Structure formats: structure tokens, C-alpha cells
Amino acid sequence: MSQPLRSRAILLALAAASFLIVVATRADSADQVKTSAGSVQGSTSSDGRIHVFKGIPYAAPPVGDLRWKAPQPVKPWKDVRKATEFGARCMQTRVYGDMGFRDGGPSEDCLYLNVWTPSLSKNAHLPVMFWVYGGGFVAGASSEPRQDGEVLAHKGVVVVSFNYRLGLFGFYAHPELTKESPHHASGNYGLLDQVAALEWVRKNIADFGGDPKNVTIFGESAGSFSVSALMASPLSKNLFHRAIGESGAFFGRSLRLKSLADAEKVGSDFAASVGASSLSAMRAKSATDLLDAVAKGSPFRFPQDVDGYFFPEDPRAIFESGRQAHVALLAGWNHDEGNYHMIFAKEEPTAKNFVEIAHKWFDDHADEFLKLYPASTDEEAKRSAGDLGGDQFIAFSTWKWLELQLATGGSPVYRYEFDDAPPRAADDKNPDPPAAYHSAEIEFVFEALDSKPLPWRPEDKKLSDLMSSYWSNFAKTGDPNSDDLPHWPAYSPKDGYQVMHLSFESHAAPDAHRQRYLFLDSLPPRPQP
């Protein structure tokens, strides 16, 4: 190659490199946001329509002396922080086989959040959907593929998800913790994390295109329990404007919340079991050693408690007196939240055995119970047992939440039932028919069916689009309806307490099982073991 040609080639290469640098710089600056603690650098979705930020710290790492304390402010940073990977999930054991994560593994340093947004303009004022994951308060993380916010954000909303402390690290109460607390409270740190994440949203979300005056909290299972708790707590009830609950609330027949004294005893007993004679000795133990000790017993042993701070009293009393957040509520549950195994256990699933269980459990009310949960045949007994299992597990508490909000909340209430039984993998050996099981709706709400390798049908994808539209419509206006969707009437006594049945043929119908819930509501609470 001659010298002139070589020089020209070098100049063209340099020009191309300069162009790429300029393009990259523009792309970088387009996905850069300054938060109250420092600037973060995100990325853009493959279609170029959604800005994605992962692993933004919303509170200081709760490690060392901050273990078992309310979340503390983030230490500001000077350089631009990369926000392209999920933060570590909070400490947990493997509890649920259907959970998969995209983070680097569990850590105490886990208080991170994620944002998916269609616009970074401060003038966009987009509605915000703030997701709280489920997992029994002992497992879960915002990195689960089935709750990725990218597709949902295409519906014109900003989606925020985050990690909160779990199990021993999120709900440990102890007399010394209560004594050192300025609020004379201990436990419920995982719920306080949720408040801190909401406060981050109020302070920062406008810079991500969101409207801090239009925030919808939504969650599933423990996340739905959390939504009911955030509505009740004076610390959080003014930090959001609408609420969605998917399967669960703190209003079950079993006493879900412990007293602070009872929770402290659980904590003291655990400390003794690991040879820790003081709080400082507990904090000195490694997170791994503590988690190993938890794994030797039930991960659910550390309860949420009426601590006098997050929960000044039981949430039911707060709702009954109308002191909860007066916001529009959309809530419901799945058709098959429970199954007959939950009731029969090791007994044969026969009508005879179900009748015996009815008399043992409901005593003088057994005849009334069997009218509502009939057992004239073995098959009918199995269906009734599944209904009872689901009612006691999830449905009744969610129903009671809706009823209390309807009676005292002063805002519209909407109720759904998810009826679609997802298809099974070809190698699934479950002998029972497919069911609309607990958690089955999550990937439908997020339009994340592809997160599970199942033989999805066109009707499933159509239903997923429908549900994400209902959910995002509700976040925008407090009403799930729009002209292009089947009409979803409000839940009220005027028209038989209408329930929106979400299935391949979605439709609204009066509540067919109201008498079941009224019956359960008439019984005294069952003490929690």
C-alpha cells in the first residue's frame, strides 16, 4: 500500500473510531441520571424504547453495627456508578424451587433497586408501579426473570423493583434491639426497607421520568401482605396513591402478627441456640453461620410483629377504624391457591374423611360448613378441600382486606380471580389436573411468559397483554378500564360484589362464594402456633 493510501486508511479508521466514541458517549449520557446520592449509568432495551437501571443502592449496606437496624442513608459517591447489573439478593436459603435469580448470589449488602422507564424527561410525569416480591418473607429477589419490568414499562409506566431483608436478617426481634431503638421497637426491618425504597422513589423518581405524586404499590403473596401493611403503617401510608394486592393480606383467621414480647422471645431463644449471650455476640457472627443455623429449623420462625413503630397496633384495628391509606385498591387471588393435600395431609382424599375433618375442625358449625364446602362424593370432597385450603391460606385474608377497604377506605375497590391454569412441561408427572396455582399470575402481569419454558398458547399471551393493560391502567387513573378491554365493574354490594374473572374468556360476575367467607369471618380466630 502506498503512503498516501496508508495515510488515508489511518485517517478513515480514526474518524470511524471517533464516531463510535461520540455515539457511545451520546448513548451513555442518554442513560445517565443524577440521584440524590450520585449519578448512575444505565442501559437501553434492545428495542431502544426503555431505559434500564439495575442495582441502584437505596440504603446503606445493613452490615456490622447496622445489622438489625432501620435502613440508613446511602453514602454519596462522586464518580458515575454503573447500574447495569442486579444487586445481590438478600440472605436466604433455598425455600421455593420455582425461584430463579439473575444476581450474583445472596449477601447482607442487598438493599438495591431497579428502574425501567420509557422516558428520562423530568416533564414526562409517568405513573410509577412499585413492585414488592413474594416469598413468605424468607425468600425472593427483584432479579427474578418473571418479574422483569421491561415489557410492562412499554405500557407507559415507570416500573421500580427492589430487594428487602428477609427471615432472620429482616425480622429478628430481641430485647436488646428494642432497648437500643429510639422507637423502642425491634423486628420488621424488611418492612422498614420497603418504606426506605418508597422514600427513595419520592425523592428521585422524577429524574427517571416518573411522577412522585402517582405511585402504585403492587405485590404478590408476601408482597401482597406487604402492600396491606404499607397501607396500614403511619410510616408509609402517605408515600403512594394506589395499591394492588395479588394473593394475601394481614387479615387471615390465623393470627399472622406476633406481639413484640413474643417476637423478642423467639429472638432470645434463637440467640441461645447459637451460643450468643448478647446482641453484640449475635452481630459478631458471620451471616453464613447464622443462615446455616436457621437452615436447621423453620425459616419462617421469625415473625412480623406489632412493634409499636411500623405497626403501632394490629393492621386490622387500623383498617377497622379507617386510619389506613385511603387509596383505590385492586386485589384478588387465584382459583387454585390451595389444594386438597393441604387438608387431607396423609389421609385418603375421600368424602368420609372430609366429613370427619369438618366435625373435628368446626365442631358445632360442621353442618353449616358442609353446606358451603360439600362432600357428597370423593371428587366433590377433593374440590372442597382444595377450596378450604386456598381460603385459609390466601383467599379469606384478601377478601377481608377488600371488605375493610370498601367499608372504611372511601375509594374505589376492584376484585379479580385469576382462572387460567398455565400449561405444563411435557415431562411434568403431576397426576392432578393443571391449576391456577399460587403465584401463577406473576408472569402474566409482567408479560414475562417467556421467563418460563412452557408450551404457552396464543390465548395465554393474549391474557397476559390484557392483565398488564388492566394493571397499568389502574396505575394511571385508579380504574383498570379502557374502551378496548372487557368492562371491569367496581366491587360493591350494589351489583352483587362483582368479580373480574381473568381467563381466556375474561368476564365479570357476582361473587359466587361470598357465603364461604362470611362463614369463616363469623368464627373466632385460630391461634397461630
Backbone torsions as a table, in degrees:
resi	resn	phi	psi	omega
1	MET	NA	133.5	179.7
2	SER	-69.6	162.7	-178.6
3	GLN	-61.2	-44.3	178.8
4	PRO	-60.3	-42.8	179.9
5	LEU	-65.5	-41.0	178.8
6	ARG	-61.7	-42.8	-179.9
7	SER	-63.4	-40.7	-179.9
8	ARG	-65.3	-40.1	179.2
9	ALA	-63.0	-40.7	178.9
10	ILE	-63.5	-43.4	-179.9
11	LEU	-63.0	-41.1	178.3
12	LEU	-64.8	-40.4	179.0
13	ALA	-63.8	-43.1	178.9
14	LEU	-64.1	-38.9	179.4
15	ALA	-64.7	-43.0	179.0
16	ALA	-62.9	-42.7	179.2
17	ALA	-63.4	-41.5	179.2
18	SER	-62.8	-40.9	178.6
19	PHE	-60.9	-44.2	179.9
20	LEU	-63.6	-38.4	178.7
21	ILE	-64.4	-42.8	179.4
22	VAL	-63.2	-45.9	179.2
23	VAL	-60.2	-46.0	-179.7
24	ALA	-62.4	-40.4	-180.0
25	THR	-64.2	-40.9	178.7
26	ARG	-64.8	-41.4	178.9
27	ALA	-63.9	-42.1	179.3
28	ASP	-61.9	-48.5	-178.0
29	SER	-64.9	-29.8	178.9
30	ALA	-68.2	-24.0	-178.9
31	ASP	-112.8	30.0	179.4
32	GLN	-113.7	131.2	-178.2
33	VAL	-132.6	139.5	176.7
34	LYS	-95.9	116.5	176.4
35	THR	-95.3	178.0	-178.8
36	SER	-65.8	-18.6	-179.8
37	ALA	-105.0	-13.4	-178.1
38	GLY	153.3	171.9	-176.9
39	SER	-83.2	146.2	177.7
40	VAL	-126.2	146.6	-179.4
41	GLN	-114.9	114.4	-179.8
42	GLY	-100.2	-153.2	179.7
43	SER	-142.1	-179.6	-179.6
44	THR	-123.0	143.7	179.6
45	SER	-62.9	163.6	-174.5
46	SER	-62.2	-27.9	178.3
47	ASP	-88.5	0.0	176.3
48	GLY	77.0	6.9	-173.0
49	ARG	-100.0	-19.9	-174.8
50	ILE	-121.9	131.7	173.6
51	HIS	-90.2	131.4	-172.9
52	VAL	-121.9	128.0	177.2
53	PHE	-127.9	124.5	-178.0
54	LYS	-123.8	146.7	172.0
55	GLY	70.7	36.2	175.3
56	ILE	-83.8	124.7	178.9
57	PRO	-71.6	131.0	177.3
58	TYR	-109.9	-6.6	176.9
59	ALA	-154.2	161.7	178.7
60	ALA	-65.8	150.0	176.3
61	PRO	-55.7	124.4	-177.5
62	PRO	-82.3	64.7	-175.8
63	VAL	-121.1	166.1	179.1
64	GLY	60.4	-127.5	-179.6
65	ASP	-69.1	-13.2	178.9
66	LEU	-89.7	-4.7	173.8
67	ARG	-62.0	131.5	-178.8
68	TRP	61.7	42.1	169.3
69	LYS	-129.6	158.8	175.0
70	ALA	-57.4	148.3	-178.5
71	PRO	-57.9	138.3	-177.7
72	GLN	-108.3	160.7	-177.2
73	PRO	-61.3	149.4	176.1
74	VAL	-70.1	140.6	172.6
75	LYS	-75.1	124.2	-177.2
76	PRO	-61.2	153.7	176.5
77	TRP	-123.3	155.3	-175.6
78	LYS	-96.2	-46.9	-178.5
79	ASP	-74.9	162.7	175.2
80	VAL	-69.6	127.5	-176.1
81	ARG	-95.3	129.2	176.1
82	LYS	-66.4	132.9	179.6
83	ALA	-129.2	61.1	-175.6
84	THR	-122.4	-0.1	178.4
85	GLU	-130.2	144.4	177.0
86	PHE	-63.6	141.5	173.0
87	GLY	-70.5	160.8	-179.8
88	ALA	-57.2	143.9	173.4
89	ARG	-75.1	157.2	-178.7
90	CYS	-72.8	158.2	-175.3
91	MET	-55.0	132.0	-178.1
92	GLN	-167.3	156.2	171.6
93	THR	-95.0	172.4	178.1
94	ARG	-80.5	103.0	-175.9
95	VAL	-105.3	-41.5	-174.6
96	TYR	-118.1	124.8	-176.6
97	GLY	-70.7	-17.3	-176.6
98	ASP	-89.7	3.6	-179.4
99	MET	-93.6	130.9	173.5
100	GLY	-129.9	146.1	-172.7
101	PHE	-126.9	155.4	179.2
102	ARG	-118.5	21.6	178.3
103	ASP	-102.5	-177.6	-176.0
104	GLY	-84.0	0.4	-179.7
105	GLY	122.9	173.2	-176.7
106	PRO	-76.5	148.7	178.6
107	SER	-159.7	154.7	170.9
108	GLU	-68.6	-29.9	178.1
109	ASP	-81.9	87.0	-167.7
110	CYS	-137.7	5.6	-172.9
111	LEU	-87.0	80.2	-177.9
112	TYR	-128.2	154.4	177.6
113	LEU	-132.4	168.8	-176.4
114	ASN	-131.7	150.1	179.6
115	VAL	-134.5	131.3	170.2
116	TRP	-118.6	124.3	-175.5
117	THR	-142.2	140.8	177.1
118	PRO	-77.1	-15.3	-176.6
119	SER	-149.3	146.0	174.5
120	LEU	-108.7	14.3	177.8
121	SER	-78.7	131.6	177.3
122	LYS	-65.7	-15.1	-179.9
123	ASN	-94.2	2.0	-177.1
124	ALA	-70.5	-39.6	178.0
125	HIS	52.4	46.3	-178.8
126	LEU	-78.5	145.7	175.3
127	PRO	-62.8	147.0	-176.2
128	VAL	-110.8	133.0	175.3
129	MET	-114.7	116.1	-171.2
130	PHE	-107.0	105.8	-171.0
131	TRP	-92.6	134.0	175.9
132	VAL	-117.1	114.9	-175.9
133	TYR	-73.6	159.5	175.7
134	GLY	-97.8	-177.2	-179.2
135	GLY	138.8	25.6	175.0
136	GLY	66.4	18.8	-176.0
137	PHE	62.7	16.1	177.9
138	VAL	-127.0	-10.1	-177.9
139	ALA	-151.9	167.9	178.1
140	GLY	116.2	163.4	178.7
141	ALA	-168.2	159.2	-178.7
142	SER	-76.2	-5.1	-179.3
143	SER	-88.8	1.9	179.1
144	GLU	-61.6	131.0	-179.0
145	PRO	-60.0	-32.9	-175.5
146	ARG	-71.1	-9.0	177.1
147	GLN	-123.7	31.9	173.9
148	ASP	-70.5	135.4	-172.3
149	GLY	-89.4	0.3	-171.3
150	GLU	-63.1	-48.6	-175.9
151	VAL	-70.1	-41.4	178.6
152	LEU	-59.6	-36.3	179.7
153	ALA	-62.7	-23.2	176.3
154	HIS	-64.9	-14.9	177.7
155	LYS	-83.2	10.8	175.1
156	GLY	87.4	29.7	178.4
157	VAL	-129.6	156.7	171.0
158	VAL	-93.4	125.2	-179.8
159	VAL	-105.5	128.9	177.4
160	VAL	-121.1	131.2	170.9
161	SER	-131.4	162.9	-172.4
162	PHE	-160.3	164.9	174.1
163	ASN	-100.4	145.8	174.1
164	TYR	-136.3	152.5	-174.6
165	ARG	-65.0	148.4	-170.6
166	LEU	-128.1	159.0	170.8
167	GLY	51.6	-133.8	-179.3
168	LEU	-55.0	-39.3	-174.7
169	PHE	-80.3	-19.8	-178.5
170	GLY	-104.5	-18.9	-171.5
171	PHE	-140.6	31.8	-179.9
172	TYR	-86.3	123.5	175.7
173	ALA	-112.1	148.7	-178.0
174	HIS	-160.4	143.6	-179.5
175	PRO	-53.8	-38.3	179.9
176	GLU	-70.0	-33.1	175.5
177	LEU	-65.4	-42.1	177.8
178	THR	-62.1	-41.1	-178.1
179	LYS	-66.1	-39.5	-177.6
180	GLU	-79.0	-15.9	-177.5
181	SER	-74.9	133.6	175.5
182	PRO	-65.5	-15.3	-180.0
183	HIS	-104.0	3.9	-179.1
184	HIS	54.2	45.7	-177.8
185	ALA	-136.3	153.8	170.0
186	SER	-149.0	160.8	-171.8
187	GLY	87.6	-179.1	175.1
188	ASN	62.0	23.6	179.9
189	TYR	-65.3	-33.6	176.9
190	GLY	-63.0	-36.2	176.3
191	LEU	-72.6	-36.3	175.7
192	LEU	-65.3	-33.0	173.6
193	ASP	-59.6	-40.7	179.7
194	GLN	-62.6	-39.9	176.7
195	VAL	-63.0	-43.5	179.9
196	ALA	-62.1	-39.6	178.6
197	ALA	-66.2	-38.1	175.7
198	LEU	-65.3	-37.7	177.1
199	GLU	-65.7	-36.6	175.0
200	TRP	-60.7	-43.9	179.3
201	VAL	-59.8	-47.6	-179.1
202	ARG	-59.0	-37.6	-174.4
203	LYS	-81.1	-31.8	-167.3
204	ASN	-119.3	-18.0	-165.4
205	ILE	-68.5	-23.2	177.5
206	ALA	-60.5	-33.2	178.9
207	ASP	-71.9	-11.3	175.8
208	PHE	-105.7	15.2	178.6
209	GLY	88.4	1.4	-176.3
210	GLY	-92.6	162.2	178.7
211	ASP	-103.7	109.0	-179.7
212	PRO	-66.3	-9.7	178.2
213	LYS	-98.9	8.6	177.0
214	ASN	-143.0	76.5	-177.1
215	VAL	-114.5	126.9	175.6
216	THR	-109.4	123.0	173.4
217	ILE	-90.8	137.0	177.6
218	PHE	-147.4	149.1	-177.5
219	GLY	-165.3	167.3	-177.8
220	GLU	-124.8	140.5	178.1
221	SER	57.2	-117.4	176.4
222	ALA	-57.8	-30.5	174.8
223	GLY	-66.3	-35.4	176.3
224	SER	-72.1	-41.2	171.7
225	PHE	-54.4	-42.7	-179.0
226	SER	-63.0	-40.3	178.3
227	VAL	-59.6	-43.4	177.7
228	SER	-64.6	-35.4	178.8
229	ALA	-68.9	-42.3	179.1
230	LEU	-64.5	-31.1	174.8
231	MET	-68.4	-31.4	-176.2
232	ALA	-85.2	-33.9	-171.3
233	SER	-73.7	133.6	175.3
234	PRO	-65.8	-17.0	179.9
235	LEU	-74.5	-23.8	-170.1
236	SER	-126.3	-16.0	-167.5
237	LYS	-64.5	-15.2	178.2
238	ASN	-103.2	11.3	-177.1
239	LEU	-99.4	2.8	-179.1
240	PHE	-150.2	174.4	-168.3
241	HIS	-132.7	-12.2	173.9
242	ARG	-150.5	164.0	-177.0
243	ALA	-144.2	141.2	175.9
244	ILE	-129.3	128.2	178.1
245	GLY	-120.5	125.1	178.4
246	GLU	-111.7	94.9	170.5
247	SER	74.4	77.0	168.5
248	GLY	132.8	148.3	176.3
249	ALA	-163.2	165.7	-178.0
250	PHE	-82.2	47.3	-178.4
251	PHE	-133.6	28.0	-178.1
252	GLY	-73.5	168.7	178.0
253	ARG	-70.3	-34.2	172.6
254	SER	-72.9	145.8	-178.9
255	LEU	-76.0	99.4	-172.5
256	ARG	-71.5	-32.5	-175.5
257	LEU	-102.5	136.5	173.4
258	LYS	-88.1	159.4	168.5
259	SER	-72.4	160.4	177.8
260	LEU	-59.5	-41.4	-179.3
261	ALA	-61.8	-42.5	179.3
262	ASP	-66.5	-39.7	178.8
263	ALA	-66.4	-37.8	176.9
264	GLU	-62.3	-38.0	179.4
265	LYS	-65.8	-40.7	175.6
266	VAL	-58.0	-44.1	-179.7
267	GLY	-66.0	-41.4	178.8
268	SER	-64.9	-41.7	179.3
269	ASP	-63.9	-39.2	179.2
270	PHE	-66.9	-42.6	178.9
271	ALA	-57.8	-43.3	178.8
272	ALA	-62.5	-36.6	-177.0
273	SER	-68.4	-21.9	178.9
274	VAL	-106.7	12.6	174.8
275	GLY	73.3	27.3	178.7
276	ALA	-103.9	115.6	-176.6
277	SER	-90.9	-0.9	-178.6
278	SER	-154.2	166.8	176.9
279	LEU	-64.2	-39.1	179.0
280	SER	-62.4	-34.8	177.3
281	ALA	-68.6	-35.7	176.4
282	MET	-66.4	-41.4	-179.8
283	ARG	-70.6	-23.7	-180.0
284	ALA	-76.5	-20.5	-179.1
285	LYS	-73.3	147.0	179.2
286	SER	-71.1	152.9	178.6
287	ALA	-61.4	-36.9	-179.8
288	THR	-65.5	-43.2	179.2
289	ASP	-63.3	-40.7	179.2
290	LEU	-65.7	-42.8	-179.8
291	LEU	-65.8	-36.8	176.5
292	ASP	-62.3	-38.3	178.3
293	ALA	-67.3	-39.0	177.4
294	VAL	-62.1	-40.1	-175.8
295	ALA	-63.6	-17.3	179.3
296	LYS	-78.3	-12.2	177.6
297	GLY	-132.8	-155.7	-179.7
298	SER	-79.0	130.8	176.5
299	PRO	-70.4	-13.0	-176.4
300	PHE	-90.8	9.8	-171.1
301	ARG	-73.7	-15.4	-176.5
302	PHE	-99.6	104.2	-168.2
303	PRO	-88.2	161.2	163.8
304	GLN	-72.3	145.2	-173.3
305	ASP	-137.2	158.5	174.8
306	VAL	-80.3	88.4	-169.4
307	ASP	-86.2	-7.3	-178.4
308	GLY	83.9	-1.2	-178.3
309	TYR	-123.6	-76.6	174.2
310	PHE	-62.3	-49.3	173.9
311	PHE	-106.4	95.8	176.7
312	PRO	-64.5	-24.7	172.7
313	GLU	-158.8	179.2	-178.5
314	ASP	-58.9	136.2	-177.6
315	PRO	-59.4	-28.2	178.5
316	ARG	-62.9	-42.6	178.3
317	ALA	-63.6	-36.2	178.9
318	ILE	-64.9	-45.0	179.2
319	PHE	-68.1	-41.8	-177.7
320	GLU	-61.7	-29.7	179.8
321	SER	-94.3	3.1	175.2
322	GLY	74.4	26.0	-177.5
323	ARG	-100.7	10.7	177.3
324	GLN	-83.3	178.5	175.6
325	ALA	-65.7	127.1	-179.7
326	HIS	-91.6	77.1	-176.1
327	VAL	-127.1	158.0	174.1
328	ALA	-62.0	140.2	-177.0
329	LEU	-127.3	130.8	170.8
330	LEU	-119.4	123.0	-176.5
331	ALA	-152.3	159.3	177.8
332	GLY	178.7	-163.8	-177.3
333	TRP	-155.4	177.7	-175.7
334	ASN	-96.0	153.6	-174.9
335	HIS	-59.3	-34.1	-174.8
336	ASP	-121.0	56.5	178.4
337	GLU	-62.2	-29.8	178.7
338	GLY	-122.8	178.4	173.3
339	ASN	-143.8	168.1	-173.2
340	TYR	-65.3	-22.4	178.4
341	HIS	-63.2	-29.6	-179.5
342	MET	-64.2	-26.6	-177.8
343	ILE	-98.7	-46.0	-175.8
344	PHE	-77.6	-26.7	-178.0
345	ALA	53.8	-116.6	-177.9
346	LYS	-90.8	-3.7	178.9
347	GLU	-76.5	154.2	174.8
348	GLU	-67.3	136.7	-178.4
349	PRO	-79.0	73.2	-178.3
350	THR	-115.9	160.6	177.9
351	ALA	-61.0	-40.5	-179.3
352	LYS	-60.3	-46.4	-178.9
353	ASN	-67.9	-34.5	179.1
354	PHE	-66.4	-40.8	177.4
355	VAL	-62.7	-40.4	177.8
356	GLU	-63.9	-40.8	176.9
357	ILE	-62.6	-40.9	-179.9
358	ALA	-58.8	-45.4	-179.0
359	HIS	-70.0	-34.0	179.6
360	LYS	-70.5	-41.7	-175.1
361	TRP	-84.2	-35.2	-170.9
362	PHE	-114.1	-3.6	168.8
363	ASP	50.8	-117.3	-176.3
364	ASP	-67.0	-15.5	-179.1
365	HIS	-97.9	8.8	-173.5
366	ALA	-62.5	-41.0	-178.4
367	ASP	-63.9	-42.5	177.6
368	GLU	-64.6	-41.0	179.1
369	PHE	-59.0	-45.5	-175.5
370	LEU	-70.3	-17.8	172.2
371	LYS	-72.8	-32.4	-178.4
372	LEU	-89.7	-28.4	177.3
373	TYR	-124.9	75.2	-170.8
374	PRO	-69.2	157.5	-178.2
375	ALA	-147.4	53.6	-179.8
376	SER	-75.9	-21.7	175.8
377	THR	-134.4	167.3	178.4
378	ASP	-62.3	-41.2	179.7
379	GLU	-64.7	-41.1	178.5
380	GLU	-65.5	-37.1	178.3
381	ALA	-64.8	-39.9	178.0
382	LYS	-63.5	-42.7	178.7
383	ARG	-64.5	-43.5	180.0
384	SER	-66.0	-37.2	177.8
385	ALA	-65.1	-40.8	176.1
386	GLY	-63.1	-40.5	178.0
387	ASP	-63.6	-43.9	179.5
388	LEU	-64.2	-43.4	178.2
389	GLY	-58.2	-45.9	179.4
390	GLY	-67.2	-38.4	179.7
391	ASP	-63.7	-46.0	-177.7
392	GLN	-71.9	-31.5	-178.3
393	PHE	-75.5	-49.9	-169.6
394	ILE	-135.9	-47.6	-165.0
395	ALA	-62.7	-46.0	-176.4
396	PHE	-61.5	-44.6	-177.0
397	SER	-63.6	-36.1	179.0
398	THR	-71.8	-39.8	176.2
399	TRP	-59.4	-45.6	-178.6
400	LYS	-63.6	-37.1	176.6
401	TRP	-59.4	-49.3	178.2
402	LEU	-59.4	-43.4	-178.7
403	GLU	-63.4	-44.4	-179.1
404	LEU	-66.1	-40.3	178.8
405	GLN	-67.8	-37.7	178.1
406	LEU	-63.3	-39.4	-176.2
407	ALA	-76.8	-33.0	-170.8
408	THR	-127.9	-8.6	-172.1
409	GLY	-81.7	-27.8	178.4
410	GLY	72.4	14.6	-179.5
411	SER	-132.7	161.3	-179.4
412	PRO	-59.9	147.1	178.6
413	VAL	-128.4	136.6	177.7
414	TYR	-128.4	140.0	-178.4
415	ARG	-125.6	143.4	178.3
416	TYR	-131.2	164.2	165.9
417	GLU	-134.3	125.0	178.6
418	PHE	-88.4	116.3	-171.6
419	ASP	-110.2	-2.8	-176.0
420	ASP	-79.6	123.9	174.5
421	ALA	-90.0	109.2	-178.1
422	PRO	-58.7	149.4	178.1
423	PRO	-68.0	157.2	-179.7
424	ARG	-103.7	156.0	174.4
425	ALA	-65.2	153.9	-175.5
426	ALA	-61.0	-28.5	-177.0
427	ASP	-95.8	11.2	178.9
428	ASP	-71.7	126.3	-175.2
429	LYS	-102.6	10.0	-178.8
430	ASN	-61.4	122.1	-177.6
431	PRO	-76.5	-17.7	179.8
432	ASP	-79.3	153.9	-179.4
433	PRO	-65.9	157.2	176.9
434	PRO	-55.9	149.5	-174.5
435	ALA	-141.5	156.8	172.7
436	ALA	-84.9	76.9	-169.4
437	TYR	-78.3	168.7	177.4
438	HIS	-57.0	127.7	178.9
439	SER	86.2	-4.3	-174.3
440	ALA	-63.5	-22.3	-174.8
441	GLU	-82.2	-14.0	-171.4
442	ILE	-56.5	-53.6	-176.0
443	GLU	-67.1	-20.6	175.1
444	PHE	-72.1	-44.2	-180.0
445	VAL	-61.4	-40.7	-177.3
446	PHE	-89.4	2.6	-173.4
447	GLU	49.6	49.0	-177.0
448	ALA	-119.8	39.1	-179.2
449	LEU	-59.5	-32.4	-178.4
450	ASP	-67.6	-9.5	177.5
451	SER	-71.2	-13.9	177.6
452	LYS	-121.4	129.1	-178.0
453	PRO	-79.1	69.3	179.7
454	LEU	-114.8	157.3	179.8
455	PRO	-77.2	68.6	-177.1
456	TRP	-60.1	143.6	179.6
457	ARG	-99.3	158.6	176.6
458	PRO	-55.0	-34.2	-179.3
459	GLU	-66.7	-34.2	176.3
460	ASP	-62.1	-44.5	-178.0
461	LYS	-67.2	-36.3	176.5
462	LYS	-65.0	-41.6	178.0
463	LEU	-65.3	-39.6	178.9
464	SER	-60.7	-44.0	177.0
465	ASP	-62.3	-39.6	178.5
466	LEU	-62.4	-47.0	-176.7
467	MET	-67.6	-42.3	178.7
468	SER	-64.7	-30.5	176.6
469	SER	-69.7	-44.4	176.7
470	TYR	-58.8	-47.7	-175.9
471	TRP	-64.1	-45.2	-178.6
472	SER	-71.9	-34.4	174.0
473	ASN	-59.5	-44.1	-179.9
474	PHE	-62.0	-39.8	178.5
475	ALA	-64.6	-32.2	-178.4
476	LYS	-76.4	-40.4	-168.8
477	THR	-129.3	-11.1	-172.4
478	GLY	84.1	9.1	179.9
479	ASP	-138.6	125.1	-177.0
480	PRO	-73.7	-10.1	-169.8
481	ASN	-82.4	152.5	166.1
482	SER	-152.5	165.7	-171.8
483	ASP	-62.3	-24.8	-174.8
484	ASP	-93.1	6.1	-177.4
485	LEU	-118.7	152.8	172.7
486	PRO	-55.8	138.1	-173.7
487	HIS	-68.4	133.0	179.5
488	TRP	-112.4	101.4	-179.1
489	PRO	-73.3	153.8	176.5
490	ALA	-66.3	154.1	179.5
491	TYR	-84.3	115.3	-179.8
492	SER	-161.3	162.1	179.9
493	PRO	-70.8	-15.2	-173.8
494	LYS	-60.7	-35.6	-176.2
495	ASP	-126.4	34.2	174.0
496	GLY	83.1	23.6	179.8
497	TYR	55.0	73.6	-175.4
498	GLN	-67.4	137.2	178.0
499	VAL	-119.6	131.9	176.2
500	MET	-86.4	115.4	178.9
501	HIS	-90.2	114.8	-176.0
502	LEU	-95.2	109.1	-175.9
503	SER	-157.7	-168.3	178.4
504	PHE	-64.1	-24.9	176.0
505	GLU	-123.0	69.3	-174.5
506	SER	-62.0	136.1	-177.8
507	HIS	-160.5	160.1	176.5
508	ALA	-100.6	146.3	178.7
509	ALA	-154.6	153.2	177.0
510	PRO	-60.2	150.5	179.3
511	ASP	-60.0	118.9	-178.3
512	ALA	-87.6	-8.8	-172.6
513	HIS	-125.1	20.1	-176.6
514	ARG	-57.9	-36.4	-178.1
515	GLN	-64.4	-30.6	176.3
516	ARG	-61.4	-46.2	-176.2
517	TYR	-72.7	-35.3	175.7
518	LEU	-63.9	-38.5	177.3
519	PHE	-62.7	-50.2	179.7
520	LEU	-61.8	-35.0	-179.6
521	ASP	-68.6	-24.0	-178.5
522	SER	-80.0	-13.4	-177.4
523	LEU	-87.2	152.6	175.3
524	PRO	-66.0	151.6	179.4
525	PRO	-59.1	147.8	174.6
526	ARG	-89.1	127.6	179.7
527	PRO	-64.3	141.6	178.2
528	GLN	-83.9	134.4	179.7
529	PRO	-63.9	NA	NA
